[in-house]
């Protein structure tokens, strides 16, 4: 029920993940926790989307930010457990993803730092005016999924449809996120062959 603004010429920190990267029992626990938190703030599942967004926006910024930060923290910690098939651990598969993220650099977006982990991607980017973040993510997911499925002789859904995205609001936050992206493979205890990292100034 989070109201998200979409802007051009701003930096986004995006995380998206493989469809099997979070166990169902974990997701169900998070869904229950979120529903309980929302209900505690007067937001029920049966409400219209408009009413839910209105009530969510009425919650203090501090409370909303703290809740969303905690949700993001739990997601990132769980992703680093490397659940699922982790097809991106394969260097050919991770190269496909990395190339998809860089492909429109300078035309639809400016590509910043990124890391391709075994089951998820962290990416700093700035959409160019006229291009929406959702369209960019749809394009890179669709292109990479088709090629990875061909590479692995697999079929079916590769990426989880939803992504986590956050507007980077200060130079200090930008540098903190860059450090997180750079250090993420070490935090997850990965070997150099198990991830792909690109450093690129925005």
Order of alpha helices (4+ residues) and beta strands (2+ residues): beta-alpha-alpha-alpha-alpha-beta-beta-alpha-beta-alpha-beta
